[in-house]
Amino acid sequence: MLKLENVTASYGAVQVLFGVSLTLEKGSVTTLLGKNGMGKSTTVRTIFGLTDAIGGSITFEGESLIHQKTHKIAQRGIALVPEGRQVFPTLDVIENLVATSRYRGAARRRAAVDEILNLFPRLAERRTSFSGLLSGGEQQMLAIGRALMTDPKLLILDEATEGLAPNIRREIWAALKRLKSEGMTILVIDKSLKPLCRIGDQHSILVKGKTAWTGLSAELEDPSSEARQLLAL
């Protein structure tokens, strides 16, 4: 569905990606790993055209995303749950969800909202609360729900559970597992190796803006593996 081949990118004159390669199969969960500053969020920004790709290729369903406008990329069916959540603080939960809906017709929008409230029961309990008054975990659930309201083919989560309480993390991982079972293609950035190994079909590690390793959960779970050594760099 999504393929990056030897992607290089820059912020102005400063090169920040030096060869990122990544392949996402339809219906799979792929994880992007690496220590802070290794280029994970920059890779996501480059997929969306927010950072300039200066080399390599990025294709989605066989069509190039290079030099495409960000809103056009999103309209192709790619949704982002950004780091920092960025919900609309003065809108309530339902208004946040409806604000990003791509569903036509009031009945279909209501059904989509109900599906998200079923996925995240905490949001159902807080449906009339302003999002600025929600906890960080509830805001993250809302950010995921808001992305799902765009009816995406591919869901990208940047730092899916960072800084959240353990019980909230469990709820979010359970929701992602459910979305996977329903056929959603997912790219997730996070640092929680155990849940990533359980949900992920393939994993890639970035080191200094370059793909240094790609493999399966079994190797990532091995403390003595090359993958774990790279994560410790």
C-alpha positions as CSV (number, residue, x, y, z in Angstrom):
1,M,0.0,0.0,0.0
2,L,2.7,2.5,1.0
3,K,6.4,2.2,-0.1
4,L,9.4,4.4,0.6
5,E,12.6,3.6,-1.3
6,N,15.8,5.3,-0.2
7,V,14.1,8.5,0.7
8,T,16.3,11.5,1.5
9,A,14.8,14.8,2.8
10,S,15.9,18.2,4.0
11,Y,14.9,21.2,6.0
12,G,16.0,23.9,3.7
13,A,19.8,23.3,3.1
14,V,20.1,20.9,6.0
15,Q,19.6,17.2,5.1
16,V,17.8,15.2,7.7
17,L,16.9,11.8,6.0
18,F,19.7,9.9,4.4
19,G,18.0,6.8,3.0
20,V,14.7,5.6,4.5
21,S,13.1,2.5,3.0
22,L,9.8,1.1,4.3
23,T,7.1,-1.1,2.9
24,L,3.5,-1.4,4.2
25,E,1.3,-4.2,3.0
26,K,-2.5,-3.7,3.0
27,G,-4.0,-4.8,6.3
28,S,-0.7,-5.0,8.1
29,V,0.7,-3.2,11.1
30,T,4.2,-1.8,10.6
31,T,6.2,-0.1,13.4
32,L,8.9,2.6,13.0
33,L,11.4,2.5,15.8
34,G,14.5,4.4,16.9
35,K,15.8,6.7,19.6
36,N,14.8,10.4,19.7
37,G,16.2,12.5,16.9
38,M,16.7,9.6,14.5
39,G,14.2,10.8,11.9
40,K,10.9,9.0,12.7
41,S,8.7,12.0,12.9
42,T,10.5,13.5,9.9
43,T,9.8,10.4,7.9
44,V,6.1,10.9,8.7
45,R,6.3,14.6,7.7
46,T,8.0,13.6,4.4
47,I,5.2,11.1,3.6
48,F,2.7,14.0,4.0
49,G,4.8,16.5,2.0
50,L,5.5,18.7,5.1
51,T,9.2,18.1,4.7
52,D,10.8,18.2,1.3
53,A,11.9,14.9,-0.2
54,I,15.0,15.5,-2.2
55,G,15.6,11.9,-3.4
56,G,14.1,8.4,-3.5
57,S,10.5,7.6,-4.0
58,I,7.3,7.5,-2.0
59,T,4.3,5.7,-3.5
60,F,0.8,5.0,-2.1
61,E,-1.3,2.4,-3.9
62,G,1.2,2.7,-6.8
63,E,1.1,6.4,-7.2
64,S,3.8,8.9,-6.3
65,L,3.3,11.2,-3.3
66,I,6.4,13.3,-4.1
67,H,5.7,17.0,-4.6
68,Q,2.0,16.4,-3.9
69,K,0.1,18.9,-1.7
70,T,-0.5,17.7,1.9
71,H,-4.3,18.0,1.6
72,K,-4.2,16.0,-1.6
73,I,-2.2,13.3,0.1
74,A,-4.7,13.1,3.0
75,Q,-7.6,12.9,0.5
76,R,-6.0,9.8,-0.9
77,G,-6.9,8.1,2.3
78,I,-3.9,8.6,4.7
79,A,-4.8,9.8,8.2
80,L,-2.3,11.0,10.9
81,V,-2.6,11.0,14.6
82,P,0.1,13.6,15.4
83,E,2.5,13.7,18.2
84,G,0.9,16.1,20.8
85,R,-2.7,15.2,19.8
86,Q,-3.7,18.7,18.7
87,V,-7.4,18.3,19.4
88,F,-9.7,21.4,19.2
89,P,-9.9,22.4,22.9
90,T,-13.0,24.5,22.8
91,L,-15.1,21.9,21.0
92,D,-16.6,18.9,22.8
93,V,-15.9,15.3,21.9
94,I,-18.6,14.9,19.4
95,E,-17.9,18.2,17.7
96,N,-14.2,17.2,17.4
97,L,-15.2,14.0,15.7
98,V,-17.8,15.6,13.3
99,A,-15.3,18.4,12.4
100,T,-13.0,16.0,10.5
101,S,-15.7,13.7,9.1
102,R,-15.5,12.8,5.4
103,Y,-18.8,10.8,5.6
104,R,-21.7,12.2,3.6
105,G,-25.1,12.3,5.2
106,A,-26.0,12.8,8.8
107,A,-27.0,9.1,9.4
108,R,-23.6,7.8,8.2
109,R,-21.8,10.4,10.3
110,R,-23.8,9.4,13.4
111,A,-23.0,5.8,12.7
112,A,-19.3,6.5,12.4
113,V,-19.3,8.5,15.6
114,D,-21.1,5.6,17.4
115,E,-18.4,3.2,16.1
116,I,-15.7,5.4,17.6
117,L,-17.5,5.7,20.9
118,N,-17.8,1.9,20.9
119,L,-14.1,1.6,20.3
120,F,-13.3,4.0,23.1
121,P,-16.0,3.8,25.8
122,R,-14.2,6.6,27.8
123,L,-15.1,9.0,25.0
124,A,-18.7,8.0,25.2
125,E,-18.7,8.9,28.9
126,R,-17.1,12.3,28.1
127,R,-19.0,13.0,24.9
128,T,-20.3,16.5,26.0
129,S,-17.0,17.6,27.6
130,F,-14.7,20.2,26.0
131,S,-11.7,18.3,24.7
132,G,-9.4,20.8,26.4
133,L,-10.7,19.4,29.7
134,L,-9.9,15.8,28.9
135,S,-7.0,13.9,30.3
136,G,-4.0,13.3,28.0
137,G,-5.1,9.7,27.4
138,E,-8.6,10.7,26.5
139,Q,-7.3,13.3,24.2
140,Q,-5.2,10.7,22.5
141,M,-8.2,8.5,22.0
142,L,-10.1,11.5,20.6
143,A,-7.2,12.2,18.2
144,I,-7.4,8.6,17.0
145,G,-11.1,8.8,16.6
146,R,-10.8,12.1,14.7
147,A,-8.4,10.5,12.3
148,L,-10.8,7.5,11.8
149,M,-13.6,9.9,10.9
150,T,-11.7,10.7,7.7
151,D,-12.4,7.1,6.6
152,P,-8.7,6.3,6.0
153,K,-7.1,3.4,4.1
154,L,-3.9,4.0,6.1
155,L,-3.7,5.2,9.7
156,I,-0.4,6.7,10.9
157,L,0.2,7.2,14.7
158,D,3.2,9.3,15.8
159,E,4.1,8.4,19.4
160,A,0.9,6.4,20.0
161,T,1.1,6.1,23.8
162,E,4.0,8.3,25.0
163,G,3.5,9.7,28.4
164,L,0.2,7.9,29.1
165,A,-0.8,5.9,32.1
166,P,-0.5,2.1,31.8
167,N,-4.2,1.5,31.8
168,I,-4.8,4.0,29.0
169,R,-1.9,2.5,27.0
170,R,-3.6,-0.9,27.3
171,E,-6.9,0.5,26.0
172,I,-5.2,2.1,23.0
173,W,-3.2,-1.0,22.1
174,A,-6.5,-3.0,22.4
175,A,-8.2,-0.5,20.0
176,L,-5.3,-0.8,17.5
177,K,-5.5,-4.6,17.7
178,R,-9.2,-4.4,16.9
179,L,-8.7,-2.0,14.0
180,K,-6.1,-4.4,12.6
181,S,-8.6,-7.3,12.9
182,E,-11.0,-5.2,10.9
183,G,-8.4,-4.8,8.1
184,M,-7.0,-1.4,8.8
185,T,-3.4,-0.7,7.6
186,I,-1.4,1.0,10.3
187,L,2.0,2.6,10.7
188,V,2.8,3.2,14.3
189,I,5.7,5.0,16.1
190,D,6.2,4.2,19.7
191,K,8.8,3.1,22.3
192,S,6.8,0.3,23.9
193,L,8.4,-2.8,22.5
194,K,6.2,-5.5,24.1
195,P,2.9,-4.3,22.7
196,L,4.6,-3.4,19.4
197,C,5.9,-6.9,19.0
198,R,2.4,-8.3,19.7
199,I,0.6,-6.2,17.2
200,G,3.3,-5.5,14.6
201,D,3.8,-7.6,11.4
202,Q,7.0,-5.9,10.5
203,H,9.4,-3.5,12.3
204,S,11.9,-1.0,11.0
205,I,14.6,0.9,13.0
206,L,16.0,4.2,12.0
207,V,19.5,5.3,12.9
208,K,20.6,8.8,12.0
209,G,18.0,9.3,9.4
210,K,18.5,5.9,7.6
211,T,16.8,2.5,7.8
212,A,19.3,0.4,9.7
213,W,17.2,-2.8,10.2
214,T,13.9,-4.3,9.1
215,G,12.6,-7.6,10.5
216,L,10.0,-9.5,12.5
217,S,8.9,-9.5,16.1
218,A,10.9,-12.6,17.1
219,E,14.2,-10.9,16.5
220,L,13.1,-7.6,18.1
221,E,12.1,-9.5,21.2
222,D,15.6,-11.1,21.5
223,P,17.7,-8.9,23.9
224,S,20.9,-10.0,22.2
225,S,19.7,-9.3,18.6
226,E,21.1,-6.7,16.2
227,A,17.8,-4.8,16.4
228,R,18.0,-4.4,20.2
229,Q,21.6,-3.2,19.9
230,L,20.6,-0.6,17.4
231,L,17.9,0.7,19.7
232,A,20.5,1.0,22.4
233,L,22.8,3.2,20.3
